Amino acid sequence: MALTDQERAILTFEASWWTEPGDKVGLVQDRFDLAADRYAAVLAELIDRPDALDYDPLLIRRLRRLRDRSRRARADERAAKAGELP
């Protein structure tokens, strides 16, 4: 399945949003007319797609690493809390 123009634009934006003035949520709303949670959902779907990896391998690998670190941190936090229960 090929990336749409909007999906490519989202990946391009994600690779360099911090270089633009303004906050990310506002930029996403202005540029893509998406709420922050919908943008995050679209991005989460994109990072698992092979065509997104082909489009920007460095970005997709970085986003996958960040996602995996977050998942591990949440799992470790849950495990630590479970260990604290009597």
PDB file of N, CA, C and O in Angstrom:
ATOM      1  N   MET A   1       0.839  -1.173   0.000  1.00  0.00           N
ATOM      2  CA  MET A   1       0.000   0.000   0.000  1.00  0.00           C
ATOM      3  C   MET A   1       0.887   1.240   0.000  1.00  0.00           C
ATOM      4  O   MET A   1       1.742   1.387   0.873  1.00  0.00           O
ATOM      5  N   ALA A   2       0.698   2.109  -0.944  1.00  0.00           N
ATOM      6  CA  ALA A   2       1.520   3.310  -1.061  1.00  0.00           C
ATOM      7  C   ALA A   2       1.046   4.377  -0.083  1.00  0.00           C
ATOM      8  O   ALA A   2      -0.135   4.451   0.257  1.00  0.00           O
ATOM      9  N   LEU A   3       1.982   5.194   0.359  1.00  0.00           N
ATOM     10  CA  LEU A   3       1.655   6.301   1.244  1.00  0.00           C
ATOM     11  C   LEU A   3       0.858   7.362   0.489  1.00  0.00           C
ATOM     12  O   LEU A   3       1.112   7.632  -0.685  1.00  0.00           O
ATOM     13  N   THR A   4      -0.101   7.952   1.178  1.00  0.00           N
ATOM     14  CA  THR A   4      -0.842   9.064   0.589  1.00  0.00           C
ATOM     15  C   THR A   4       0.004  10.328   0.710  1.00  0.00           C
ATOM     16  O   THR A   4       1.020  10.349   1.404  1.00  0.00           O
ATOM     17  N   ASP A   5      -0.431  11.369   0.029  1.00  0.00           N
ATOM     18  CA  ASP A   5       0.272  12.652   0.138  1.00  0.00           C
ATOM     19  C   ASP A   5       0.263  13.140   1.583  1.00  0.00           C
ATOM     20  O   ASP A   5       1.273  13.644   2.074  1.00  0.00           O
ATOM     21  N   GLN A   6      -0.867  12.994   2.261  1.00  0.00           N
ATOM     22  CA  GLN A   6      -0.942  13.449   3.649  1.00  0.00           C
ATOM     23  C   GLN A   6      -0.024  12.623   4.546  1.00  0.00           C
ATOM     24  O   GLN A   6       0.626  13.177   5.433  1.00  0.00           O
ATOM     25  N   GLU A   7       0.040  11.324   4.335  1.00  0.00           N
ATOM     26  CA  GLU A   7       0.926  10.484   5.147  1.00  0.00           C
ATOM     27  C   GLU A   7       2.389  10.865   4.939  1.00  0.00           C
ATOM     28  O   GLU A   7       3.158  10.916   5.899  1.00  0.00           O
ATOM     29  N   ARG A   8       2.774  11.129   3.705  1.00  0.00           N
ATOM     30  CA  ARG A   8       4.143  11.589   3.447  1.00  0.00           C
ATOM     31  C   ARG A   8       4.393  12.938   4.106  1.00  0.00           C
ATOM     32  O   ARG A   8       5.468  13.175   4.658  1.00  0.00           O
ATOM     33  N   ALA A   9       3.402  13.818   4.048  1.00  0.00           N
ATOM     34  CA  ALA A   9       3.537  15.135   4.679  1.00  0.00           C
ATOM     35  C   ALA A   9       3.669  15.002   6.194  1.00  0.00           C
ATOM     36  O   ALA A   9       4.436  15.739   6.814  1.00  0.00           O
ATOM     37  N   ILE A  10       2.936  14.079   6.789  1.00  0.00           N
ATOM     38  CA  ILE A  10       3.032  13.853   8.230  1.00  0.00           C
ATOM     39  C   ILE A  10       4.427  13.361   8.590  1.00  0.00           C
ATOM     40  O   ILE A  10       5.012  13.828   9.567  1.00  0.00           O
ATOM     41  N   LEU A  11       4.959  12.438   7.827  1.00  0.00           N
ATOM     42  CA  LEU A  11       6.308  11.933   8.103  1.00  0.00           C
ATOM     43  C   LEU A  11       7.351  13.028   7.931  1.00  0.00           C
ATOM     44  O   LEU A  11       8.271  13.140   8.740  1.00  0.00           O
ATOM     45  N   THR A  12       7.217  13.821   6.902  1.00  0.00           N
ATOM     46  CA  THR A  12       8.143  14.921   6.678  1.00  0.00           C
ATOM     47  C   THR A  12       8.060  15.926   7.830  1.00  0.00           C
ATOM     48  O   THR A  12       9.082  16.401   8.324  1.00  0.00           O
ATOM     49  N   PHE A  13       6.844  16.240   8.246  1.00  0.00           N
ATOM     50  CA  PHE A  13       6.642  17.155   9.373  1.00  0.00           C
ATOM     51  C   PHE A  13       7.251  16.588  10.649  1.00  0.00           C
ATOM     52  O   PHE A  13       7.930  17.308  11.380  1.00  0.00           O
ATOM     53  N   GLU A  14       7.021  15.324  10.922  1.00  0.00           N
ATOM     54  CA  GLU A  14       7.519  14.696  12.151  1.00  0.00           C
ATOM     55  C   GLU A  14       9.044  14.711  12.209  1.00  0.00           C
ATOM     56  O   GLU A  14       9.632  14.765  13.289  1.00  0.00           O
ATOM     57  N   ALA A  15       9.668  14.665  11.059  1.00  0.00           N
ATOM     58  CA  ALA A  15      11.130  14.667  11.013  1.00  0.00           C
ATOM     59  C   ALA A  15      11.736  16.008  11.387  1.00  0.00           C
ATOM     60  O   ALA A  15      12.913  16.074  11.744  1.00  0.00           O
ATOM     61  N   SER A  16      10.940  17.100  11.311  1.00  0.00           N
ATOM     62  CA  SER A  16      11.558  18.408  11.542  1.00  0.00           C
ATOM     63  C   SER A  16      10.634  19.441  12.168  1.00  0.00           C
ATOM     64  O   SER A  16      10.889  20.638  12.030  1.00  0.00           O
ATOM     65  N   TRP A  17       9.583  19.031  12.842  1.00  0.00           N
ATOM     66  CA  TRP A  17       8.617  19.999  13.378  1.00  0.00           C
ATOM     67  C   TRP A  17       9.255  20.981  14.355  1.00  0.00           C
ATOM     68  O   TRP A  17       8.819  22.129  14.444  1.00  0.00           O
ATOM     69  N   TRP A  18      10.267  20.556  15.081  1.00  0.00           N
ATOM     70  CA  TRP A  18      10.858  21.419  16.112  1.00  0.00           C
ATOM     71  C   TRP A  18      11.616  22.607  15.527  1.00  0.00           C
ATOM     72  O   TRP A  18      11.971  23.533  16.256  1.00  0.00           O
ATOM     73  N   THR A  19      11.864  22.588  14.230  1.00  0.00           N
ATOM     74  CA  THR A  19      12.572  23.705  13.609  1.00  0.00           C
ATOM     75  C   THR A  19      11.629  24.862  13.282  1.00  0.00           C
ATOM     76  O   THR A  19      12.084  25.939  12.895  1.00  0.00           O
ATOM     77  N   GLU A  20      10.327  24.650  13.434  1.00  0.00           N
ATOM     78  CA  GLU A  20       9.337  25.673  13.121  1.00  0.00           C
ATOM     79  C   GLU A  20       8.888  26.382  14.387  1.00  0.00           C
ATOM     80  O   GLU A  20       8.856  25.780  15.460  1.00  0.00           O
ATOM     81  N   PRO A  21       8.540  27.659  14.271  1.00  0.00           N
ATOM     82  CA  PRO A  21       8.049  28.370  15.455  1.00  0.00           C
ATOM     83  C   PRO A  21       6.660  27.874  15.843  1.00  0.00           C
ATOM     84  O   PRO A  21       5.842  27.548  14.983  1.00  0.00           O
ATOM     85  N   GLY A  22       6.408  27.820  17.138  1.00  0.00           N
ATOM     86  CA  GLY A  22       5.106  27.401  17.629  1.00  0.00           C
ATOM     87  C   GLY A  22       5.173  26.031  18.274  1.00  0.00           C
ATOM     88  O   GLY A  22       6.179  25.325  18.190  1.00  0.00           O
ATOM     89  N   ASP A  23       4.073  25.676  18.922  1.00  0.00           N
ATOM     90  CA  ASP A  23       4.022  24.372  19.569  1.00  0.00           C
ATOM     91  C   ASP A  23       3.527  23.311  18.587  1.00  0.00           C
ATOM     92  O   ASP A  23       2.826  23.616  17.622  1.00  0.00           O
ATOM     93  N   LYS A  24       3.895  22.095  18.846  1.00  0.00           N
ATOM     94  CA  LYS A  24       3.587  20.999  17.922  1.00  0.00           C
ATOM     95  C   LYS A  24       2.086  20.816  17.741  1.00  0.00           C
ATOM     96  O   LYS A  24       1.615  20.615  16.622  1.00  0.00           O
ATOM     97  N   VAL A  25       1.332  20.886  18.839  1.00  0.00           N
ATOM     98  CA  VAL A  25      -0.115  20.685  18.743  1.00  0.00           C
ATOM     99  C   VAL A  25      -0.736  21.724  17.812  1.00  0.00           C
ATOM    100  O   VAL A  25      -1.569  21.391  16.969  1.00  0.00           O
ATOM    101  N   GLY A  26      -0.335  22.963  17.966  1.00  0.00           N
ATOM    102  CA  GLY A  26      -0.854  24.014  17.099  1.00  0.00           C
ATOM    103  C   GLY A  26      -0.448  23.830  15.649  1.00  0.00           C
ATOM    104  O   GLY A  26      -1.249  24.042  14.739  1.00  0.00           O
ATOM    105  N   LEU A  27       0.785  23.440  15.443  1.00  0.00           N
ATOM    106  CA  LEU A  27       1.264  23.202  14.075  1.00  0.00           C
ATOM    107  C   LEU A  27       0.504  22.060  13.407  1.00  0.00           C
ATOM    108  O   LEU A  27       0.147  22.143  12.232  1.00  0.00           O
ATOM    109  N   VAL A  28       0.262  20.997  14.167  1.00  0.00           N
ATOM    110  CA  VAL A  28      -0.488  19.846  13.629  1.00  0.00           C
ATOM    111  C   VAL A  28      -1.896  20.282  13.260  1.00  0.00           C
ATOM    112  O   VAL A  28      -2.396  19.950  12.186  1.00  0.00           O
ATOM    113  N   GLN A  29      -2.530  21.024  14.150  1.00  0.00           N
ATOM    114  CA  GLN A  29      -3.898  21.492  13.884  1.00  0.00           C
ATOM    115  C   GLN A  29      -3.946  22.369  12.643  1.00  0.00           C
ATOM    116  O   GLN A  29      -4.819  22.200  11.792  1.00  0.00           O
ATOM    117  N   ASP A  30      -3.014  23.299  12.539  1.00  0.00           N
ATOM    118  CA  ASP A  30      -2.995  24.225  11.404  1.00  0.00           C
ATOM    119  C   ASP A  30      -2.669  23.527  10.091  1.00  0.00           C
ATOM    120  O   ASP A  30      -3.314  23.769   9.070  1.00  0.00           O
ATOM    121  N   ARG A  31      -1.676  22.669  10.127  1.00  0.00           N
ATOM    122  CA  ARG A  31      -1.193  22.055   8.896  1.00  0.00           C
ATOM    123  C   ARG A  31      -2.061  20.903   8.404  1.00  0.00           C
ATOM    124  O   ARG A  31      -2.304  20.773   7.204  1.00  0.00           O
ATOM    125  N   PHE A  32      -2.530  20.068   9.330  1.00  0.00           N
ATOM    126  CA  PHE A  32      -3.224  18.843   8.922  1.00  0.00           C
ATOM    127  C   PHE A  32      -4.699  18.816   9.305  1.00  0.00           C
ATOM    128  O   PHE A  32      -5.425  17.897   8.925  1.00  0.00           O
ATOM    129  N   ASP A  33      -5.139  19.817  10.052  1.00  0.00           N
ATOM    130  CA  ASP A  33      -6.519  19.866  10.538  1.00  0.00           C
ATOM    131  C   ASP A  33      -6.865  18.585  11.306  1.00  0.00           C
ATOM    132  O   ASP A  33      -7.939  18.006  11.140  1.00  0.00           O
ATOM    133  N   LEU A  34      -5.917  18.165  12.151  1.00  0.00           N
ATOM    134  CA  LEU A  34      -6.094  16.969  12.976  1.00  0.00           C
ATOM    135  C   LEU A  34      -5.906  17.344  14.443  1.00  0.00           C
ATOM    136  O   LEU A  34      -5.061  18.170  14.788  1.00  0.00           O
ATOM    137  N   ALA A  35      -6.706  16.723  15.288  1.00  0.00           N
ATOM    138  CA  ALA A  35      -6.481  16.855  16.721  1.00  0.00           C
ATOM    139  C   ALA A  35      -5.216  16.081  17.079  1.00  0.00           C
ATOM    140  O   ALA A  35      -4.814  15.164  16.362  1.00  0.00           O
ATOM    141  N   ALA A  36      -4.599  16.456  18.183  1.00  0.00           N
ATOM    142  CA  ALA A  36      -3.327  15.839  18.583  1.00  0.00           C
ATOM    143  C   ALA A  36      -3.458  14.330  18.743  1.00  0.00           C
ATOM    144  O   ALA A  36      -2.556  13.592  18.346  1.00  0.00           O
ATOM    145  N   ASP A  37      -4.566  13.854  19.320  1.00  0.00           N
ATOM    146  CA  ASP A  37      -4.708  12.408  19.518  1.00  0.00           C
ATOM    147  C   ASP A  37      -4.889  11.674  18.199  1.00  0.00           C
ATOM    148  O   ASP A  37      -4.408  10.551  18.053  1.00  0.00           O
ATOM    149  N   ARG A  38      -5.570  12.281  17.237  1.00  0.00           N
ATOM    150  CA  ARG A  38      -5.738  11.647  15.925  1.00  0.00           C
ATOM    151  C   ARG A  38      -4.398  11.623  15.179  1.00  0.00           C
ATOM    152  O   ARG A  38      -4.063  10.629  14.535  1.00  0.00           O
ATOM    153  N   TYR A  39      -3.639  12.711  15.266  1.00  0.00           N
ATOM    154  CA  TYR A  39      -2.311  12.765  14.650  1.00  0.00           C
ATOM    155  C   TYR A  39      -1.430  11.654  15.224  1.00  0.00           C
ATOM    156  O   TYR A  39      -0.749  10.949  14.479  1.00  0.00           O
ATOM    157  N   ALA A  40      -1.446  11.501  16.542  1.00  0.00           N
ATOM    158  CA  ALA A  40      -0.641  10.463  17.193  1.00  0.00           C
ATOM    159  C   ALA A  40      -1.071   9.074  16.728  1.00  0.00           C
ATOM    160  O   ALA A  40      -0.228   8.199  16.528  1.00  0.00           O
ATOM    161  N   ALA A  41      -2.369   8.867  16.557  1.00  0.00           N
ATOM    162  CA  ALA A  41      -2.860   7.566  16.094  1.00  0.00           C
ATOM    163  C   ALA A  41      -2.406   7.285  14.664  1.00  0.00           C
ATOM    164  O   ALA A  41      -1.985   6.172  14.351  1.00  0.00           O
ATOM    165  N   VAL A  42      -2.491   8.289  13.802  1.00  0.00           N
ATOM    166  CA  VAL A  42      -2.039   8.122  12.410  1.00  0.00           C
ATOM    167  C   VAL A  42      -0.546   7.826  12.387  1.00  0.00           C
ATOM    168  O   VAL A  42      -0.100   6.934  11.665  1.00  0.00           O
ATOM    169  N   LEU A  43       0.218   8.560  13.166  1.00  0.00           N
ATOM    170  CA  LEU A  43       1.662   8.346  13.214  1.00  0.00           C
ATOM    171  C   LEU A  43       1.991   6.957  13.752  1.00  0.00           C
ATOM    172  O   LEU A  43       2.896   6.297  13.242  1.00  0.00           O
ATOM    173  N   ALA A  44       1.274   6.512  14.767  1.00  0.00           N
ATOM    174  CA  ALA A  44       1.502   5.179  15.327  1.00  0.00           C
ATOM    175  C   ALA A  44       1.245   4.085  14.291  1.00  0.00           C
ATOM    176  O   ALA A  44       1.962   3.085  14.242  1.00  0.00           O
ATOM    177  N   GLU A  45       0.233   4.281  13.476  1.00  0.00           N
ATOM    178  CA  GLU A  45      -0.032   3.314  12.402  1.00  0.00           C
ATOM    179  C   GLU A  45       1.063   3.365  11.339  1.00  0.00           C
ATOM    180  O   GLU A  45       1.493   2.331  10.826  1.00  0.00           O
ATOM    181  N   LEU A  46       1.499   4.556  11.022  1.00  0.00           N
ATOM    182  CA  LEU A  46       2.508   4.722   9.974  1.00  0.00           C
ATOM    183  C   LEU A  46       3.829   4.047  10.327  1.00  0.00           C
ATOM    184  O   LEU A  46       4.465   3.459   9.452  1.00  0.00           O
ATOM    185  N   ILE A  47       4.254   4.117  11.570  1.00  0.00           N
ATOM    186  CA  ILE A  47       5.594   3.631  11.890  1.00  0.00           C
ATOM    187  C   ILE A  47       5.716   2.109  11.793  1.00  0.00           C
ATOM    188  O   ILE A  47       6.822   1.569  11.842  1.00  0.00           O
ATOM    189  N   ASP A  48       4.597   1.427  11.657  1.00  0.00           N
ATOM    190  CA  ASP A  48       4.643  -0.021  11.469  1.00  0.00           C
ATOM    191  C   ASP A  48       4.518  -0.428  10.004  1.00  0.00           C
ATOM    192  O   ASP A  48       4.539  -1.618   9.691  1.00  0.00           O
ATOM    193  N   ARG A  49       4.390   0.527   9.121  1.00  0.00           N
ATOM    194  CA  ARG A  49       4.193   0.205   7.706  1.00  0.00           C
ATOM    195  C   ARG A  49       5.522   0.164   6.955  1.00  0.00           C
ATOM    196  O   ARG A  49       6.345   1.070   7.088  1.00  0.00           O
ATOM    197  N   PRO A  50       5.726  -0.881   6.173  1.00  0.00           N
ATOM    198  CA  PRO A  50       6.964  -0.996   5.391  1.00  0.00           C
ATOM    199  C   PRO A  50       7.162   0.163   4.409  1.00  0.00           C
ATOM    200  O   PRO A  50       8.296   0.581   4.173  1.00  0.00           O
ATOM    201  N   ASP A  51       6.079   0.682   3.837  1.00  0.00           N
ATOM    202  CA  ASP A  51       6.242   1.781   2.886  1.00  0.00           C
ATOM    203  C   ASP A  51       6.698   3.061   3.583  1.00  0.00           C
ATOM    204  O   ASP A  51       7.375   3.885   2.967  1.00  0.00           O
ATOM    205  N   ALA A  52       6.343   3.241   4.845  1.00  0.00           N
ATOM    206  CA  ALA A  52       6.846   4.387   5.608  1.00  0.00           C
ATOM    207  C   ALA A  52       8.339   4.207   5.892  1.00  0.00           C
ATOM    208  O   ALA A  52       9.107   5.167   5.835  1.00  0.00           O
ATOM    209  N   LEU A  53       8.738   2.986   6.194  1.00  0.00           N
ATOM    210  CA  LEU A  53      10.162   2.694   6.403  1.00  0.00           C
ATOM    211  C   LEU A  53      10.955   2.969   5.121  1.00  0.00           C
ATOM    212  O   LEU A  53      12.063   3.502   5.176  1.00  0.00           O
ATOM    213  N   ASP A  54      10.395   2.610   3.989  1.00  0.00           N
ATOM    214  CA  ASP A  54      11.053   2.898   2.712  1.00  0.00           C
ATOM    215  C   ASP A  54      11.153   4.406   2.465  1.00  0.00           C
ATOM    216  O   ASP A  54      12.147   4.884   1.919  1.00  0.00           O
ATOM    217  N   TYR A  55      10.128   5.146   2.866  1.00  0.00           N
ATOM    218  CA  TYR A  55      10.084   6.591   2.625  1.00  0.00           C
ATOM    219  C   TYR A  55      11.129   7.340   3.455  1.00  0.00           C
ATOM    220  O   TYR A  55      11.830   8.209   2.938  1.00  0.00           O
ATOM    221  N   ASP A  56      11.230   7.000   4.742  1.00  0.00           N
ATOM    222  CA  ASP A  56      12.186   7.687   5.617  1.00  0.00           C
ATOM    223  C   ASP A  56      12.684   6.712   6.685  1.00  0.00           C
ATOM    224  O   ASP A  56      12.196   6.722   7.815  1.00  0.00           O
ATOM    225  N   PRO A  57      13.650   5.877   6.327  1.00  0.00           N
ATOM    226  CA  PRO A  57      14.101   4.842   7.262  1.00  0.00           C
ATOM    227  C   PRO A  57      14.670   5.378   8.571  1.00  0.00           C
ATOM    228  O   PRO A  57      14.445   4.775   9.620  1.00  0.00           O
ATOM    229  N   LEU A  58      15.393   6.478   8.543  1.00  0.00           N
ATOM    230  CA  LEU A  58      15.969   7.010   9.781  1.00  0.00           C
ATOM    231  C   LEU A  58      14.878   7.471  10.744  1.00  0.00           C
ATOM    232  O   LEU A  58      14.935   7.176  11.938  1.00  0.00           O
ATOM    233  N   LEU A  59      13.899   8.184  10.234  1.00  0.00           N
ATOM    234  CA  LEU A  59      12.802   8.657  11.069  1.00  0.00           C
ATOM    235  C   LEU A  59      12.015   7.483  11.649  1.00  0.00           C
ATOM    236  O   LEU A  59      11.736   7.453  12.848  1.00  0.00           O
ATOM    237  N   ILE A  60      11.663   6.533  10.817  1.00  0.00           N
ATOM    238  CA  ILE A  60      10.841   5.413  11.277  1.00  0.00           C
ATOM    239  C   ILE A  60      11.595   4.589  12.314  1.00  0.00           C
ATOM    240  O   ILE A  60      11.009   4.175  13.315  1.00  0.00           O
ATOM    241  N   ARG A  61      12.860   4.348  12.096  1.00  0.00           N
ATOM    242  CA  ARG A  61      13.636   3.600  13.104  1.00  0.00           C
ATOM    243  C   ARG A  61      13.730   4.368  14.420  1.00  0.00           C
ATOM    244  O   ARG A  61      13.637   3.773  15.494  1.00  0.00           O
ATOM    245  N   ARG A  62      13.914   5.684  14.343  1.00  0.00           N
ATOM    246  CA  ARG A  62      13.971   6.498  15.557  1.00  0.00           C
ATOM    247  C   ARG A  62      12.636   6.453  16.297  1.00  0.00           C
ATOM    248  O   ARG A  62      12.607   6.291  17.517  1.00  0.00           O
ATOM    249  N   LEU A  63      11.527   6.597  15.560  1.00  0.00           N
ATOM    250  CA  LEU A  63      10.213   6.564  16.195  1.00  0.00           C
ATOM    251  C   LEU A  63       9.916   5.192  16.800  1.00  0.00           C
ATOM    252  O   LEU A  63       9.301   5.099  17.862  1.00  0.00           O
ATOM    253  N   ARG A  64      10.346   4.149  16.135  1.00  0.00           N
ATOM    254  CA  ARG A  64      10.155   2.799  16.694  1.00  0.00           C
ATOM    255  C   ARG A  64      10.955   2.629  17.977  1.00  0.00           C
ATOM    256  O   ARG A  64      10.462   2.045  18.942  1.00  0.00           O
ATOM    257  N   ARG A  65      12.190   3.137  17.998  1.00  0.00           N
ATOM    258  CA  ARG A  65      13.002   3.058  19.231  1.00  0.00           C
ATOM    259  C   ARG A  65      12.336   3.814  20.370  1.00  0.00           C
ATOM    260  O   ARG A  65      12.271   3.319  21.495  1.00  0.00           O
ATOM    261  N   LEU A  66      11.841   5.016  20.079  1.00  0.00           N
ATOM    262  CA  LEU A  66      11.165   5.809  21.108  1.00  0.00           C
ATOM    263  C   LEU A  66       9.928   5.082  21.624  1.00  0.00           C
ATOM    264  O   LEU A  66       9.686   5.045  22.831  1.00  0.00           O
ATOM    265  N   ARG A  67       9.151   4.509  20.723  1.00  0.00           N
ATOM    266  CA  ARG A  67       7.959   3.760  21.127  1.00  0.00           C
ATOM    267  C   ARG A  67       8.343   2.577  22.000  1.00  0.00           C
ATOM    268  O   ARG A  67       7.709   2.330  23.026  1.00  0.00           O
ATOM    269  N   ASP A  68       9.372   1.846  21.605  1.00  0.00           N
ATOM    270  CA  ASP A  68       9.789   0.670  22.374  1.00  0.00           C
ATOM    271  C   ASP A  68      10.305   1.068  23.756  1.00  0.00           C
ATOM    272  O   ASP A  68      10.029   0.381  24.739  1.00  0.00           O
ATOM    273  N   ARG A  69      11.047   2.164  23.841  1.00  0.00           N
ATOM    274  CA  ARG A  69      11.522   2.643  25.151  1.00  0.00           C
ATOM    275  C   ARG A  69      10.354   3.022  26.052  1.00  0.00           C
ATOM    276  O   ARG A  69      10.349   2.710  27.243  1.00  0.00           O
ATOM    277  N   SER A  70       9.369   3.693  25.476  1.00  0.00           N
ATOM    278  CA  SER A  70       8.194   4.089  26.262  1.00  0.00           C
ATOM    279  C   SER A  70       7.434   2.873  26.761  1.00  0.00           C
ATOM    280  O   SER A  70       6.992   2.837  27.909  1.00  0.00           O
ATOM    281  N   ARG A  71       7.285   1.889  25.905  1.00  0.00           N
ATOM    282  CA  ARG A  71       6.586   0.657  26.313  1.00  0.00           C
ATOM    283  C   ARG A  71       7.333  -0.046  27.442  1.00  0.00           C
ATOM    284  O   ARG A  71       6.728  -0.498  28.415  1.00  0.00           O
ATOM    285  N   ARG A  72       8.656  -0.133  27.300  1.00  0.00           N
ATOM    286  CA  ARG A  72       9.456  -0.779  28.349  1.00  0.00           C
ATOM    287  C   ARG A  72       9.358  -0.014  29.665  1.00  0.00           C
ATOM    288  O   ARG A  72       9.239  -0.617  30.731  1.00  0.00           O
ATOM    289  N   ALA A  73       9.409   1.307  29.587  1.00  0.00           N
ATOM    290  CA  ALA A  73       9.328   2.128  30.798  1.00  0.00           C
ATOM    291  C   ALA A  73       7.980   1.943  31.484  1.00  0.00           C
ATOM    292  O   ALA A  73       7.917   1.846  32.710  1.00  0.00           O
ATOM    293  N   ARG A  74       6.898   1.895  30.702  1.00  0.00           N
ATOM    294  CA  ARG A  74       5.578   1.677  31.302  1.00  0.00           C
ATOM    295  C   ARG A  74       5.482   0.287  31.918  1.00  0.00           C
ATOM    296  O   ARG A  74       4.911   0.129  32.997  1.00  0.00           O
ATOM    297  N   ALA A  75       6.026  -0.709  31.255  1.00  0.00           N
ATOM    298  CA  ALA A  75       6.002  -2.078  31.789  1.00  0.00           C
ATOM    299  C   ALA A  75       6.823  -2.163  33.076  1.00  0.00           C
ATOM    300  O   ALA A  75       6.408  -2.803  34.042  1.00  0.00           O
ATOM    301  N   ASP A  76       7.976  -1.522  33.084  1.00  0.00           N
ATOM    302  CA  ASP A  76       8.814  -1.519  34.292  1.00  0.00           C
ATOM    303  C   ASP A  76       8.101  -0.807  35.435  1.00  0.00           C
ATOM    304  O   ASP A  76       8.171  -1.240  36.585  1.00  0.00           O
ATOM    305  N   GLU A  77       7.417   0.283  35.115  1.00  0.00           N
ATOM    306  CA  GLU A  77       6.690   1.033  36.138  1.00  0.00           C
ATOM    307  C   GLU A  77       5.551   0.188  36.717  1.00  0.00           C
ATOM    308  O   GLU A  77       5.345   0.161  37.931  1.00  0.00           O
ATOM    309  N   ARG A  78       4.820  -0.496  35.844  1.00  0.00           N
ATOM    310  CA  ARG A  78       3.733  -1.373  36.327  1.00  0.00           C
ATOM    311  C   ARG A  78       4.296  -2.496  37.182  1.00  0.00           C
ATOM    312  O   ARG A  78       3.718  -2.834  38.215  1.00  0.00           O
ATOM    313  N   ALA A  79       5.408  -3.075  36.770  1.00  0.00           N
ATOM    314  CA  ALA A  79       6.029  -4.155  37.531  1.00  0.00           C
ATOM    315  C   ALA A  79       6.494  -3.656  38.898  1.00  0.00           C
ATOM    316  O   ALA A  79       6.355  -4.355  39.901  1.00  0.00           O
ATOM    317  N   ALA A  80       7.042  -2.452  38.930  1.00  0.00           N
ATOM    318  CA  ALA A  80       7.501  -1.896  40.198  1.00  0.00           C
ATOM    319  C   ALA A  80       6.320  -1.628  41.119  1.00  0.00           C
ATOM    320  O   ALA A  80       6.407  -1.888  42.319  1.00  0.00           O
ATOM    321  N   LYS A  81       5.233  -1.120  40.589  1.00  0.00           N
ATOM    322  CA  LYS A  81       4.047  -0.866  41.389  1.00  0.00           C
ATOM    323  C   LYS A  81       3.430  -2.168  41.891  1.00  0.00           C
ATOM    324  O   LYS A  81       2.948  -2.235  43.022  1.00  0.00           O
ATOM    325  N   ALA A  82       3.443  -3.186  41.064  1.00  0.00           N
ATOM    326  CA  ALA A  82       2.895  -4.472  41.458  1.00  0.00           C
ATOM    327  C   ALA A  82       3.730  -5.075  42.585  1.00  0.00           C
ATOM    328  O   ALA A  82       3.197  -5.744  43.470  1.00  0.00           O
ATOM    329  N   GLY A  83       5.027  -4.839  42.548  1.00  0.00           N
ATOM    330  CA  GLY A  83       5.914  -5.332  43.601  1.00  0.00           C
ATOM    331  C   GLY A  83       5.733  -4.590  44.915  1.00  0.00           C
ATOM    332  O   GLY A  83       6.073  -5.111  45.977  1.00  0.00           O
ATOM    333  N   GLU A  84       5.205  -3.388  44.849  1.00  0.00           N
ATOM    334  CA  GLU A  84       5.014  -2.593  46.048  1.00  0.00           C
ATOM    335  C   GLU A  84       3.726  -2.948  46.783  1.00  0.00           C
ATOM    336  O   GLU A  84       3.569  -2.627  47.961  1.00  0.00           O
ATOM    337  N   LEU A  85       2.821  -3.599  46.098  1.00  0.00           N
ATOM    338  CA  LEU A  85       1.563  -3.962  46.747  1.00  0.00           C
ATOM    339  C   LEU A  85       1.784  -5.048  47.779  1.00  0.00           C
ATOM    340  O   LEU A  85       2.596  -5.950  47.575  1.00  0.00           O
ATOM    341  N   PRO A  86       1.047  -4.963  48.910  1.00  0.00           N
ATOM    342  CA  PRO A  86       1.238  -5.983  49.977  1.00  0.00           C
ATOM    343  C   PRO A  86       0.760  -7.353  49.558  1.00  0.00           C
ATOM    344  O   PRO A  86       0.852  -8.303  50.335  1.00  0.00           O
TER     345      PRO A  86
END
